[in-house]
Amino acid sequence: MNPESLTAAFVIGLLGGTHCVGMCGGIVGALTAGLAEPARRSRLRLFITQLSYNLGRIASYALAGVLAGVLGHQAGLVFRLVA
């Protein structure tokens, strides 16, 4: 990989991180604030809630990536861009 590509990937990662803090951070904060008081006081219950949210988020991103890859590959076959 050339330095320009690495720099671009790094900058995109930084910008994506701020997006995540702005979007996901607010959602997680609202979900956490909406928990019952006993659930918020229990570190284990809070950990399980946060872990569940993040596993679901990562799984949905992975599924979206797989779907985009399959659609892109199929489009490449239709337009004869891939072998």
HTML snippet that shows the backbone in 3Dmol.js (N, CA, C, O; Angstrom):
<script src="https://3Dmol.org/build/3Dmol-min.js"></script>
<div id="view" style="width:600px;height:400px;position:relative"></div>
<script>
const pdb = `
ATOM      1  N   MET A   1       0.843  -1.187   0.000  1.00  0.00           N
ATOM      2  CA  MET A   1       0.000   0.000   0.000  1.00  0.00           C
ATOM      3  C   MET A   1       0.882   1.242   0.000  1.00  0.00           C
ATOM      4  O   MET A   1       1.911   1.290   0.674  1.00  0.00           O
ATOM      5  N   ASN A   2       0.469   2.230  -0.755  1.00  0.00           N
ATOM      6  CA  ASN A   2       1.257   3.462  -0.805  1.00  0.00           C
ATOM      7  C   ASN A   2       0.888   4.389   0.356  1.00  0.00           C
ATOM      8  O   ASN A   2      -0.175   4.236   0.957  1.00  0.00           O
ATOM      9  N   PRO A   3       1.748   5.335   0.668  1.00  0.00           N
ATOM     10  CA  PRO A   3       1.496   6.230   1.816  1.00  0.00           C
ATOM     11  C   PRO A   3       0.207   7.043   1.683  1.00  0.00           C
ATOM     12  O   PRO A   3      -0.455   7.323   2.683  1.00  0.00           O
ATOM     13  N   GLU A   4      -0.144   7.417   0.474  1.00  0.00           N
ATOM     14  CA  GLU A   4      -1.371   8.206   0.287  1.00  0.00           C
ATOM     15  C   GLU A   4      -2.607   7.395   0.687  1.00  0.00           C
ATOM     16  O   GLU A   4      -3.525   7.925   1.313  1.00  0.00           O
ATOM     17  N   SER A   5      -2.625   6.118   0.325  1.00  0.00           N
ATOM     18  CA  SER A   5      -3.752   5.267   0.686  1.00  0.00           C
ATOM     19  C   SER A   5      -3.835   5.070   2.192  1.00  0.00           C
ATOM     20  O   SER A   5      -4.922   5.093   2.768  1.00  0.00           O
ATOM     21  N   LEU A   6      -2.682   4.878   2.829  1.00  0.00           N
ATOM     22  CA  LEU A   6      -2.671   4.716   4.282  1.00  0.00           C
ATOM     23  C   LEU A   6      -3.136   5.991   4.983  1.00  0.00           C
ATOM     24  O   LEU A   6      -3.879   5.933   5.962  1.00  0.00           O
ATOM     25  N   THR A   7      -2.695   7.135   4.479  1.00  0.00           N
ATOM     26  CA  THR A   7      -3.126   8.411   5.068  1.00  0.00           C
ATOM     27  C   THR A   7      -4.632   8.590   4.901  1.00  0.00           C
ATOM     28  O   THR A   7      -5.320   8.996   5.837  1.00  0.00           O
ATOM     29  N   ALA A   8      -5.137   8.290   3.718  1.00  0.00           N
ATOM     30  CA  ALA A   8      -6.581   8.413   3.475  1.00  0.00           C
ATOM     31  C   ALA A   8      -7.370   7.477   4.385  1.00  0.00           C
ATOM     32  O   ALA A   8      -8.399   7.868   4.936  1.00  0.00           O
ATOM     33  N   ALA A   9      -6.895   6.252   4.541  1.00  0.00           N
ATOM     34  CA  ALA A   9      -7.587   5.301   5.421  1.00  0.00           C
ATOM     35  C   ALA A   9      -7.575   5.791   6.864  1.00  0.00           C
ATOM     36  O   ALA A   9      -8.572   5.654   7.573  1.00  0.00           O
ATOM     37  N   PHE A  10      -6.464   6.357   7.299  1.00  0.00           N
ATOM     38  CA  PHE A  10      -6.369   6.882   8.657  1.00  0.00           C
ATOM     39  C   PHE A  10      -7.339   8.043   8.869  1.00  0.00           C
ATOM     40  O   PHE A  10      -8.030   8.091   9.886  1.00  0.00           O
ATOM     41  N   VAL A  11      -7.399   8.967   7.932  1.00  0.00           N
ATOM     42  CA  VAL A  11      -8.302  10.122   8.052  1.00  0.00           C
ATOM     43  C   VAL A  11      -9.757   9.661   8.037  1.00  0.00           C
ATOM     44  O   VAL A  11     -10.570  10.164   8.812  1.00  0.00           O
ATOM     45  N   ILE A  12     -10.091   8.719   7.172  1.00  0.00           N
ATOM     46  CA  ILE A  12     -11.462   8.195   7.124  1.00  0.00           C
ATOM     47  C   ILE A  12     -11.811   7.529   8.449  1.00  0.00           C
ATOM     48  O   ILE A  12     -12.928   7.676   8.944  1.00  0.00           O
ATOM     49  N   GLY A  13     -10.859   6.796   9.027  1.00  0.00           N
ATOM     50  CA  GLY A  13     -11.084   6.179  10.337  1.00  0.00           C
ATOM     51  C   GLY A  13     -11.342   7.204  11.418  1.00  0.00           C
ATOM     52  O   GLY A  13     -12.221   7.014  12.259  1.00  0.00           O
ATOM     53  N   LEU A  14     -10.583   8.295  11.407  1.00  0.00           N
ATOM     54  CA  LEU A  14     -10.805   9.357  12.392  1.00  0.00           C
ATOM     55  C   LEU A  14     -12.184   9.998  12.218  1.00  0.00           C
ATOM     56  O   LEU A  14     -12.896  10.225  13.196  1.00  0.00           O
ATOM     57  N   LEU A  15     -12.546  10.281  10.997  1.00  0.00           N
ATOM     58  CA  LEU A  15     -13.857  10.886  10.755  1.00  0.00           C
ATOM     59  C   LEU A  15     -14.984   9.922  11.099  1.00  0.00           C
ATOM     60  O   LEU A  15     -16.019  10.333  11.624  1.00  0.00           O
ATOM     61  N   GLY A  16     -14.788   8.652  10.808  1.00  0.00           N
ATOM     62  CA  GLY A  16     -15.789   7.646  11.161  1.00  0.00           C
ATOM     63  C   GLY A  16     -15.937   7.505  12.665  1.00  0.00           C
ATOM     64  O   GLY A  16     -17.035   7.260  13.165  1.00  0.00           O
ATOM     65  N   GLY A  17     -14.835   7.659  13.388  1.00  0.00           N
ATOM     66  CA  GLY A  17     -14.881   7.571  14.849  1.00  0.00           C
ATOM     67  C   GLY A  17     -15.713   8.689  15.455  1.00  0.00           C
ATOM     68  O   GLY A  17     -16.472   8.459  16.396  1.00  0.00           O
ATOM     69  N   THR A  18     -15.576   9.901  14.921  1.00  0.00           N
ATOM     70  CA  THR A  18     -16.375  11.015  15.447  1.00  0.00           C
ATOM     71  C   THR A  18     -17.849  10.802  15.117  1.00  0.00           C
ATOM     72  O   THR A  18     -18.721  11.173  15.902  1.00  0.00           O
ATOM     73  N   HIS A  19     -18.126  10.215  13.973  1.00  0.00           N
ATOM     74  CA  HIS A  19     -19.509   9.891  13.624  1.00  0.00           C
ATOM     75  C   HIS A  19     -20.082   8.908  14.641  1.00  0.00           C
ATOM     76  O   HIS A  19     -21.215   9.064  15.098  1.00  0.00           O
ATOM     77  N   CYS A  20     -19.297   7.901  14.987  1.00  0.00           N
ATOM     78  CA  CYS A  20     -19.762   6.880  15.923  1.00  0.00           C
ATOM     79  C   CYS A  20     -20.021   7.486  17.302  1.00  0.00           C
ATOM     80  O   CYS A  20     -21.025   7.170  17.941  1.00  0.00           O
ATOM     81  N   VAL A  21     -19.131   8.344  17.756  1.00  0.00           N
ATOM     82  CA  VAL A  21     -19.336   8.984  19.059  1.00  0.00           C
ATOM     83  C   VAL A  21     -20.608   9.822  19.036  1.00  0.00           C
ATOM     84  O   VAL A  21     -21.381   9.809  19.994  1.00  0.00           O
ATOM     85  N   GLY A  22     -20.825  10.541  17.960  1.00  0.00           N
ATOM     86  CA  GLY A  22     -22.012  11.392  17.859  1.00  0.00           C
ATOM     87  C   GLY A  22     -23.305  10.619  17.728  1.00  0.00           C
ATOM     88  O   GLY A  22     -24.307  10.975  18.347  1.00  0.00           O
ATOM     89  N   MET A  23     -23.296   9.566  16.933  1.00  0.00           N
ATOM     90  CA  MET A  23     -24.518   8.810  16.691  1.00  0.00           C
ATOM     91  C   MET A  23     -24.713   7.704  17.724  1.00  0.00           C
ATOM     92  O   MET A  23     -25.713   7.685  18.440  1.00  0.00           O
ATOM     93  N   CYS A  24     -23.763   6.795  17.796  1.00  0.00           N
ATOM     94  CA  CYS A  24     -23.904   5.639  18.691  1.00  0.00           C
ATOM     95  C   CYS A  24     -23.824   6.051  20.157  1.00  0.00           C
ATOM     96  O   CYS A  24     -24.508   5.481  21.006  1.00  0.00           O
ATOM     97  N   GLY A  25     -22.990   7.038  20.447  1.00  0.00           N
ATOM     98  CA  GLY A  25     -22.857   7.493  21.831  1.00  0.00           C
ATOM     99  C   GLY A  25     -24.163   8.003  22.399  1.00  0.00           C
ATOM    100  O   GLY A  25     -24.507   7.702  23.542  1.00  0.00           O
ATOM    101  N   GLY A  26     -24.886   8.764  21.617  1.00  0.00           N
ATOM    102  CA  GLY A  26     -26.182   9.278  22.063  1.00  0.00           C
ATOM    103  C   GLY A  26     -27.207   8.184  22.254  1.00  0.00           C
ATOM    104  O   GLY A  26     -27.992   8.208  23.201  1.00  0.00           O
ATOM    105  N   ILE A  27     -27.192   7.224  21.344  1.00  0.00           N
ATOM    106  CA  ILE A  27     -28.141   6.111  21.448  1.00  0.00           C
ATOM    107  C   ILE A  27     -27.838   5.277  22.688  1.00  0.00           C
ATOM    108  O   ILE A  27     -28.748   4.926  23.440  1.00  0.00           O
ATOM    109  N   VAL A  28     -26.564   4.960  22.903  1.00  0.00           N
ATOM    110  CA  VAL A  28     -26.196   4.161  24.078  1.00  0.00           C
ATOM    111  C   VAL A  28     -26.507   4.923  25.358  1.00  0.00           C
ATOM    112  O   VAL A  28     -26.978   4.339  26.333  1.00  0.00           O
ATOM    113  N   GLY A  29     -26.244   6.221  25.356  1.00  0.00           N
ATOM    114  CA  GLY A  29     -26.568   7.028  26.537  1.00  0.00           C
ATOM    115  C   GLY A  29     -28.054   7.020  26.841  1.00  0.00           C
ATOM    116  O   GLY A  29     -28.454   6.895  27.998  1.00  0.00           O
ATOM    117  N   ALA A  30     -28.873   7.154  25.804  1.00  0.00           N
ATOM    118  CA  ALA A  30     -30.322   7.144  26.003  1.00  0.00           C
ATOM    119  C   ALA A  30     -30.811   5.775  26.472  1.00  0.00           C
ATOM    120  O   ALA A  30     -31.669   5.686  27.350  1.00  0.00           O
ATOM    121  N   LEU A  31     -30.262   4.711  25.885  1.00  0.00           N
ATOM    122  CA  LEU A  31     -30.668   3.373  26.306  1.00  0.00           C
ATOM    123  C   LEU A  31     -30.245   3.099  27.746  1.00  0.00           C
ATOM    124  O   LEU A  31     -30.992   2.489  28.510  1.00  0.00           O
ATOM    125  N   THR A  32     -29.059   3.546  28.110  1.00  0.00           N
ATOM    126  CA  THR A  32     -28.586   3.351  29.478  1.00  0.00           C
ATOM    127  C   THR A  32     -29.422   4.155  30.462  1.00  0.00           C
ATOM    128  O   THR A  32     -29.766   3.654  31.532  1.00  0.00           O
ATOM    129  N   ALA A  33     -29.753   5.386  30.117  1.00  0.00           N
ATOM    130  CA  ALA A  33     -30.565   6.215  31.003  1.00  0.00           C
ATOM    131  C   ALA A  33     -31.973   5.651  31.148  1.00  0.00           C
ATOM    132  O   ALA A  33     -32.634   5.880  32.162  1.00  0.00           O
ATOM    133  N   GLY A  34     -32.434   4.915  30.142  1.00  0.00           N
ATOM    134  CA  GLY A  34     -33.779   4.341  30.185  1.00  0.00           C
ATOM    135  C   GLY A  34     -33.877   3.042  30.964  1.00  0.00           C
ATOM    136  O   GLY A  34     -34.973   2.518  31.163  1.00  0.00           O
ATOM    137  N   LEU A  35     -32.742   2.520  31.406  1.00  0.00           N
ATOM    138  CA  LEU A  35     -32.780   1.287  32.196  1.00  0.00           C
ATOM    139  C   LEU A  35     -33.359   1.552  33.576  1.00  0.00           C
ATOM    140  O   LEU A  35     -33.278   2.664  34.097  1.00  0.00           O
ATOM    141  N   ALA A  36     -33.941   0.520  34.155  1.00  0.00           N
ATOM    142  CA  ALA A  36     -34.441   0.638  35.525  1.00  0.00           C
ATOM    143  C   ALA A  36     -33.254   0.890  36.462  1.00  0.00           C
ATOM    144  O   ALA A  36     -32.129   0.473  36.185  1.00  0.00           O
ATOM    145  N   GLU A  37     -33.519   1.566  37.551  1.00  0.00           N
ATOM    146  CA  GLU A  37     -32.465   1.936  38.502  1.00  0.00           C
ATOM    147  C   GLU A  37     -31.638   0.733  38.973  1.00  0.00           C
ATOM    148  O   GLU A  37     -30.412   0.835  39.010  1.00  0.00           O
ATOM    149  N   PRO A  38     -32.253  -0.403  39.336  1.00  0.00           N
ATOM    150  CA  PRO A  38     -31.435  -1.552  39.765  1.00  0.00           C
ATOM    151  C   PRO A  38     -30.485  -2.046  38.667  1.00  0.00           C
ATOM    152  O   PRO A  38     -29.368  -2.474  38.958  1.00  0.00           O
ATOM    153  N   ALA A  39     -30.925  -1.987  37.419  1.00  0.00           N
ATOM    154  CA  ALA A  39     -30.079  -2.427  36.311  1.00  0.00           C
ATOM    155  C   ALA A  39     -28.896  -1.482  36.126  1.00  0.00           C
ATOM    156  O   ALA A  39     -27.794  -1.925  35.801  1.00  0.00           O
ATOM    157  N   ARG A  40     -29.116  -0.189  36.331  1.00  0.00           N
ATOM    158  CA  ARG A  40     -28.015   0.771  36.188  1.00  0.00           C
ATOM    159  C   ARG A  40     -27.013   0.664  37.326  1.00  0.00           C
ATOM    160  O   ARG A  40     -25.835   0.971  37.140  1.00  0.00           O
ATOM    161  N   ARG A  41     -27.449   0.244  38.474  1.00  0.00           N
ATOM    162  CA  ARG A  41     -26.543   0.120  39.620  1.00  0.00           C
ATOM    163  C   ARG A  41     -25.696  -1.147  39.553  1.00  0.00           C
ATOM    164  O   ARG A  41     -24.597  -1.188  40.107  1.00  0.00           O
ATOM    165  N   SER A  42     -26.193  -2.165  38.886  1.00  0.00           N
ATOM    166  CA  SER A  42     -25.476  -3.438  38.796  1.00  0.00           C
ATOM    167  C   SER A  42     -24.455  -3.357  37.653  1.00  0.00           C
ATOM    168  O   SER A  42     -24.821  -3.202  36.488  1.00  0.00           O
ATOM    169  N   ARG A  43     -23.188  -3.463  38.003  1.00  0.00           N
ATOM    170  CA  ARG A  43     -22.148  -3.406  36.972  1.00  0.00           C
ATOM    171  C   ARG A  43     -22.289  -4.552  35.981  1.00  0.00           C
ATOM    172  O   ARG A  43     -22.068  -4.364  34.785  1.00  0.00           O
ATOM    173  N   LEU A  44     -22.653  -5.731  36.459  1.00  0.00           N
ATOM    174  CA  LEU A  44     -22.800  -6.888  35.576  1.00  0.00           C
ATOM    175  C   LEU A  44     -23.948  -6.681  34.594  1.00  0.00           C
ATOM    176  O   LEU A  44     -23.788  -6.923  33.398  1.00  0.00           O
ATOM    177  N   ARG A  45     -25.092  -6.239  35.079  1.00  0.00           N
ATOM    178  CA  ARG A  45     -26.249  -6.012  34.187  1.00  0.00           C
ATOM    179  C   ARG A  45     -25.937  -4.905  33.181  1.00  0.00           C
ATOM    180  O   ARG A  45     -26.312  -4.999  32.012  1.00  0.00           O
ATOM    181  N   LEU A  46     -25.258  -3.866  33.634  1.00  0.00           N
ATOM    182  CA  LEU A  46     -24.896  -2.771  32.737  1.00  0.00           C
ATOM    183  C   LEU A  46     -23.904  -3.258  31.679  1.00  0.00           C
ATOM    184  O   LEU A  46     -24.012  -2.897  30.507  1.00  0.00           O
ATOM    185  N   PHE A  47     -22.940  -4.080  32.097  1.00  0.00           N
ATOM    186  CA  PHE A  47     -21.970  -4.641  31.156  1.00  0.00           C
ATOM    187  C   PHE A  47     -22.666  -5.509  30.117  1.00  0.00           C
ATOM    188  O   PHE A  47     -22.372  -5.405  28.926  1.00  0.00           O
ATOM    189  N   ILE A  48     -23.582  -6.359  30.555  1.00  0.00           N
ATOM    190  CA  ILE A  48     -24.301  -7.241  29.633  1.00  0.00           C
ATOM    191  C   ILE A  48     -25.140  -6.426  28.647  1.00  0.00           C
ATOM    192  O   ILE A  48     -25.213  -6.759  27.464  1.00  0.00           O
ATOM    193  N   THR A  49     -25.767  -5.366  29.135  1.00  0.00           N
ATOM    194  CA  THR A  49     -26.561  -4.504  28.259  1.00  0.00           C
ATOM    195  C   THR A  49     -25.681  -3.843  27.210  1.00  0.00           C
ATOM    196  O   THR A  49     -26.020  -3.842  26.026  1.00  0.00           O
ATOM    197  N   GLN A  50     -24.550  -3.278  27.636  1.00  0.00           N
ATOM    198  CA  GLN A  50     -23.636  -2.620  26.697  1.00  0.00           C
ATOM    199  C   GLN A  50     -23.052  -3.626  25.706  1.00  0.00           C
ATOM    200  O   GLN A  50     -22.946  -3.337  24.514  1.00  0.00           O
ATOM    201  N   LEU A  51     -22.675  -4.800  26.196  1.00  0.00           N
ATOM    202  CA  LEU A  51     -22.120  -5.833  25.329  1.00  0.00           C
ATOM    203  C   LEU A  51     -23.148  -6.273  24.289  1.00  0.00           C
ATOM    204  O   LEU A  51     -22.812  -6.439  23.116  1.00  0.00           O
ATOM    205  N   SER A  52     -24.384  -6.459  24.710  1.00  0.00           N
ATOM    206  CA  SER A  52     -25.450  -6.867  23.782  1.00  0.00           C
ATOM    207  C   SER A  52     -25.652  -5.822  22.691  1.00  0.00           C
ATOM    208  O   SER A  52     -25.768  -6.153  21.511  1.00  0.00           O
ATOM    209  N   TYR A  53     -25.692  -4.566  23.099  1.00  0.00           N
ATOM    210  CA  TYR A  53     -25.864  -3.492  22.114  1.00  0.00           C
ATOM    211  C   TYR A  53     -24.727  -3.509  21.097  1.00  0.00           C
ATOM    212  O   TYR A  53     -24.973  -3.450  19.892  1.00  0.00           O
ATOM    213  N   ASN A  54     -23.501  -3.589  21.567  1.00  0.00           N
ATOM    214  CA  ASN A  54     -22.359  -3.512  20.661  1.00  0.00           C
ATOM    215  C   ASN A  54     -22.224  -4.749  19.787  1.00  0.00           C
ATOM    216  O   ASN A  54     -21.820  -4.635  18.630  1.00  0.00           O
ATOM    217  N   LEU A  55     -22.549  -5.924  20.304  1.00  0.00           N
ATOM    218  CA  LEU A  55     -22.529  -7.125  19.467  1.00  0.00           C
ATOM    219  C   LEU A  55     -23.585  -7.041  18.369  1.00  0.00           C
ATOM    220  O   LEU A  55     -23.340  -7.439  17.230  1.00  0.00           O
ATOM    221  N   GLY A  56     -24.749  -6.526  18.714  1.00  0.00           N
ATOM    222  CA  GLY A  56     -25.792  -6.337  17.706  1.00  0.00           C
ATOM    223  C   GLY A  56     -25.391  -5.322  16.652  1.00  0.00           C
ATOM    224  O   GLY A  56     -25.662  -5.507  15.465  1.00  0.00           O
ATOM    225  N   ARG A  57     -24.750  -4.255  17.083  1.00  0.00           N
ATOM    226  CA  ARG A  57     -24.284  -3.215  16.156  1.00  0.00           C
ATOM    227  C   ARG A  57     -23.242  -3.788  15.204  1.00  0.00           C
ATOM    228  O   ARG A  57     -23.322  -3.571  13.995  1.00  0.00           O
ATOM    229  N   ILE A  58     -22.277  -4.507  15.731  1.00  0.00           N
ATOM    230  CA  ILE A  58     -21.221  -5.079  14.895  1.00  0.00           C
ATOM    231  C   ILE A  58     -21.797  -6.120  13.934  1.00  0.00           C
ATOM    232  O   ILE A  58     -21.410  -6.172  12.766  1.00  0.00           O
ATOM    233  N   ALA A  59     -22.715  -6.942  14.423  1.00  0.00           N
ATOM    234  CA  ALA A  59     -23.328  -7.949  13.555  1.00  0.00           C
ATOM    235  C   ALA A  59     -24.125  -7.303  12.430  1.00  0.00           C
ATOM    236  O   ALA A  59     -24.099  -7.787  11.298  1.00  0.00           O
ATOM    237  N   SER A  60     -24.833  -6.217  12.723  1.00  0.00           N
ATOM    238  CA  SER A  60     -25.607  -5.557  11.667  1.00  0.00           C
ATOM    239  C   SER A  60     -24.691  -4.897  10.648  1.00  0.00           C
ATOM    240  O   SER A  60     -24.998  -4.903   9.456  1.00  0.00           O
ATOM    241  N   TYR A  61     -23.562  -4.321  11.093  1.00  0.00           N
ATOM    242  CA  TYR A  61     -22.588  -3.759  10.149  1.00  0.00           C
ATOM    243  C   TYR A  61     -21.987  -4.867   9.279  1.00  0.00           C
ATOM    244  O   TYR A  61     -21.806  -4.682   8.076  1.00  0.00           O
ATOM    245  N   ALA A  62     -21.681  -6.013   9.882  1.00  0.00           N
ATOM    246  CA  ALA A  62     -21.117  -7.126   9.120  1.00  0.00           C
ATOM    247  C   ALA A  62     -22.122  -7.623   8.082  1.00  0.00           C
ATOM    248  O   ALA A  62     -21.752  -7.883   6.937  1.00  0.00           O
ATOM    249  N   LEU A  63     -23.379  -7.757   8.471  1.00  0.00           N
ATOM    250  CA  LEU A  63     -24.407  -8.200   7.532  1.00  0.00           C
ATOM    251  C   LEU A  63     -24.579  -7.197   6.392  1.00  0.00           C
ATOM    252  O   LEU A  63     -24.711  -7.592   5.234  1.00  0.00           O
ATOM    253  N   ALA A  64     -24.578  -5.915   6.710  1.00  0.00           N
ATOM    254  CA  ALA A  64     -24.688  -4.894   5.670  1.00  0.00           C
ATOM    255  C   ALA A  64     -23.487  -4.973   4.720  1.00  0.00           C
ATOM    256  O   ALA A  64     -23.642  -4.801   3.511  1.00  0.00           O
ATOM    257  N   GLY A  65     -22.301  -5.233   5.259  1.00  0.00           N
ATOM    258  CA  GLY A  65     -21.114  -5.374   4.424  1.00  0.00           C
ATOM    259  C   GLY A  65     -21.197  -6.576   3.505  1.00  0.00           C
ATOM    260  O   GLY A  65     -20.818  -6.498   2.337  1.00  0.00           O
ATOM    261  N   VAL A  66     -21.691  -7.688   4.027  1.00  0.00           N
ATOM    262  CA  VAL A  66     -21.845  -8.889   3.204  1.00  0.00           C
ATOM    263  C   VAL A  66     -22.849  -8.630   2.087  1.00  0.00           C
ATOM    264  O   VAL A  66     -22.606  -8.995   0.937  1.00  0.00           O
ATOM    265  N   LEU A  67     -23.968  -8.007   2.417  1.00  0.00           N
ATOM    266  CA  LEU A  67     -24.973  -7.714   1.391  1.00  0.00           C
ATOM    267  C   LEU A  67     -24.427  -6.771   0.323  1.00  0.00           C
ATOM    268  O   LEU A  67     -24.674  -6.975  -0.865  1.00  0.00           O
ATOM    269  N   ALA A  68     -23.689  -5.744   0.731  1.00  0.00           N
ATOM    270  CA  ALA A  68     -23.097  -4.820  -0.234  1.00  0.00           C
ATOM    271  C   ALA A  68     -22.078  -5.539  -1.109  1.00  0.00           C
ATOM    272  O   ALA A  68     -22.012  -5.293  -2.313  1.00  0.00           O
ATOM    273  N   GLY A  69     -21.284  -6.425  -0.515  1.00  0.00           N
ATOM    274  CA  GLY A  69     -20.308  -7.184  -1.289  1.00  0.00           C
ATOM    275  C   GLY A  69     -20.963  -8.106  -2.308  1.00  0.00           C
ATOM    276  O   GLY A  69     -20.514  -8.203  -3.450  1.00  0.00           O
ATOM    277  N   VAL A  70     -22.026  -8.783  -1.887  1.00  0.00           N
ATOM    278  CA  VAL A  70     -22.739  -9.684  -2.805  1.00  0.00           C
ATOM    279  C   VAL A  70     -23.371  -8.885  -3.938  1.00  0.00           C
ATOM    280  O   VAL A  70     -23.278  -9.277  -5.101  1.00  0.00           O
ATOM    281  N   LEU A  71     -24.013  -7.770  -3.609  1.00  0.00           N
ATOM    282  CA  LEU A  71     -24.617  -6.943  -4.659  1.00  0.00           C
ATOM    283  C   LEU A  71     -23.564  -6.386  -5.602  1.00  0.00           C
ATOM    284  O   LEU A  71     -23.771  -6.355  -6.815  1.00  0.00           O
ATOM    285  N   GLY A  72     -22.435  -5.944  -5.055  1.00  0.00           N
ATOM    286  CA  GLY A  72     -21.354  -5.436  -5.900  1.00  0.00           C
ATOM    287  C   GLY A  72     -20.786  -6.510  -6.812  1.00  0.00           C
ATOM    288  O   GLY A  72     -20.506  -6.259  -7.984  1.00  0.00           O
ATOM    289  N   HIS A  73     -20.619  -7.703  -6.266  1.00  0.00           N
ATOM    290  CA  HIS A  73     -20.107  -8.807  -7.084  1.00  0.00           C
ATOM    291  C   HIS A  73     -21.091  -9.152  -8.195  1.00  0.00           C
ATOM    292  O   HIS A  73     -20.690  -9.358  -9.340  1.00  0.00           O
ATOM    293  N   GLN A  74     -22.369  -9.216  -7.863  1.00  0.00           N
ATOM    294  CA  GLN A  74     -23.377  -9.532  -8.875  1.00  0.00           C
ATOM    295  C   GLN A  74     -23.422  -8.452  -9.952  1.00  0.00           C
ATOM    296  O   GLN A  74     -23.556  -8.755 -11.138  1.00  0.00           O
ATOM    297  N   ALA A  75     -23.309  -7.196  -9.538  1.00  0.00           N
ATOM    298  CA  ALA A  75     -23.279  -6.109 -10.523  1.00  0.00           C
ATOM    299  C   ALA A  75     -22.048  -6.238 -11.415  1.00  0.00           C
ATOM    300  O   ALA A  75     -22.119  -5.983 -12.617  1.00  0.00           O
ATOM    301  N   GLY A  76     -20.926  -6.632 -10.828  1.00  0.00           N
ATOM    302  CA  GLY A  76     -19.717  -6.846 -11.616  1.00  0.00           C
ATOM    303  C   GLY A  76     -19.890  -7.958 -12.631  1.00  0.00           C
ATOM    304  O   GLY A  76     -19.393  -7.860 -13.752  1.00  0.00           O
ATOM    305  N   LEU A  77     -20.591  -9.018 -12.247  1.00  0.00           N
ATOM    306  CA  LEU A  77     -20.847 -10.105 -13.190  1.00  0.00           C
ATOM    307  C   LEU A  77     -21.768  -9.652 -14.318  1.00  0.00           C
ATOM    308  O   LEU A  77     -21.550  -9.988 -15.482  1.00  0.00           O
ATOM    309  N   VAL A  78     -22.798  -8.889 -13.964  1.00  0.00           N
ATOM    310  CA  VAL A  78     -23.744  -8.426 -14.971  1.00  0.00           C
ATOM    311  C   VAL A  78     -23.060  -7.511 -15.976  1.00  0.00           C
ATOM    312  O   VAL A  78     -23.304  -7.608 -17.178  1.00  0.00           O
ATOM    313  N   PHE A  79     -22.203  -6.623 -15.481  1.00  0.00           N
ATOM    314  CA  PHE A  79     -21.531  -5.675 -16.363  1.00  0.00           C
ATOM    315  C   PHE A  79     -20.156  -6.163 -16.804  1.00  0.00           C
ATOM    316  O   PHE A  79     -19.366  -5.400 -17.360  1.00  0.00           O
ATOM    317  N   ARG A  80     -19.877  -7.442 -16.549  1.00  0.00           N
ATOM    318  CA  ARG A  80     -18.639  -8.104 -16.957  1.00  0.00           C
ATOM    319  C   ARG A  80     -17.383  -7.384 -16.442  1.00  0.00           C
ATOM    320  O   ARG A  80     -16.411  -7.207 -17.177  1.00  0.00           O
ATOM    321  N   LEU A  81     -17.421  -6.974 -15.169  1.00  0.00           N
ATOM    322  CA  LEU A  81     -16.278  -6.308 -14.566  1.00  0.00           C
ATOM    323  C   LEU A  81     -15.382  -7.287 -13.820  1.00  0.00           C
ATOM    324  O   LEU A  81     -14.204  -7.005 -13.598  1.00  0.00           O
ATOM    325  N   VAL A  82     -15.936  -8.445 -13.429  1.00  0.00           N
ATOM    326  CA  VAL A  82     -15.158  -9.468 -12.721  1.00  0.00           C
ATOM    327  C   VAL A  82     -15.263 -10.775 -13.471  1.00  0.00           C
ATOM    328  O   VAL A  82     -16.213 -11.004 -14.221  1.00  0.00           O
ATOM    329  N   ALA A  83     -14.288 -11.620 -13.265  1.00  0.00           N
ATOM    330  CA  ALA A  83     -14.279 -12.914 -13.954  1.00  0.00           C
ATOM    331  C   ALA A  83     -15.084 -13.941 -13.195  1.00  0.00           C
ATOM    332  O   ALA A  83     -15.186 -15.089 -13.628  1.00  0.00           O
TER     333      ALA A  83
END
`;
const viewer = $3Dmol.createViewer("view");
viewer.addModel(pdb, "pdb");
viewer.setStyle({}, {cartoon: {color: "spectrum"}});
viewer.zoomTo();
viewer.render();
</script>
